[in-house]
Amino acid sequence: MIRDRLESLIRKMEAAKIVVVGDAMLDVYLVGEVDRVSPEAPVPVVTVHGRRHALGGAANVAANVATIGAECRLVAVIGDDPRGDSVRAELAGGGGGGQLTDKYLVVAAARPTTSKTRVVARGQQMLRIDEEVEEPIPARTMEQLAAELERAMRDADALLIEDYNKGTLVPQVIERGMALARKRGVPVVVDPKFKNFFAYRGATVFKPNRRELEQAMGAALDLAHPDALPEALGKLAVDNLLLTLGAEGMMLVTKDQAITRIPTMAREVFDVSGAGDTVTAWVGTALAAGASVREAAHIANFAAGIEVGKAGVATVSPAEVLAVHEAYYDQLGKLRREGLL
């Protein structure tokens, strides 16, 4: 992809209206030092010096979309609790160059806000504490969420579905979202988990990782076999399959059965948390701007390569993607001039 094309797409991405629906979370980081072992048990004692909050799950996808510069509408459920207040505060400050508000959130008083607390010392994660309820949201909350989703989708350019199996995406919400997207004729990008894996028939891009796809298919995938991924695409009944492979990059299977391997752009990996959210955000916003599926996957690959080089869950700006894109093609040109390609 030449730079002019990338710049043109990014300008259009900044004008897009994106809806993100799914499991919103609050990520809490307790940062400190370890210099002794507890006398009470053989465990390290972490003296906490700092605390910070970040948006997780669907909320992190939304923050990434807003950092691109687009208008993002997050449709999700939070609790009537201090963690829910923190999610709202992070949304208020997490718009980047775009717009990100809490106006489509549904508050479920009897349900806690999902949170993940990570204890970090000397740059290493020592412990993670998950506080969550995984049961499906009750009928009243589901009706409220479906109404907010319909309101958010009225003039949307894409729908991104972020499923962490935390109970937000019940079948009725999934069906409503897919129907609204079909009615508007906009792309749907799905980041799935096991419970609802086969509920997204007709999705534009379905983006599992290898473990999730193998678990759903009930067998290990031989990625070297030419029929393995096209068969999975047919069983899922989606238009395109984007399989994320961690350090090995991604594989894209398009509806014409063509397979494209996309090697990772990561120069160093500091923290992989949030990389999948980054890919979902960039793929969906690029498709909303008129990118082809292959173009969207390549752009998202650049963004993911940047994200994993950052500490903790982080967002990626268009300026960062443009800079890495330029450096990458400068290096390719140098290798060609030296006869190494």
Secondary structure, DSSP 8 states (H G I E B T S, - for coil): --HHHHHHHHHHHHT-EEEEEE-EEEEEEEEEEEEEE-SSSSSEEEEEEEEEEEEEEHHHHHHHHHHHT-EEEEE-EEESSHHHHHHHHHHHH--TTSEEESTT-EEETTS---EEEEEEETTEEEEEEEE---S---HHHHHHHHHHHHHHTTT-SEEEEE--SSSS--HHHHHHHHHHHHHHT--EEEE--STTTT--TT-SEE--BHHHHHHHHTS---TTSTTHHHHHHHHHT-SEEEEE-GGG-EEEE-TT--EEEE----S--S--TTHHHHHHHHHHHHHHTT--HHHHHHHHHHHHHHHTTSSSS----HHHHHHHHHHHHHHHHHHHHTT--
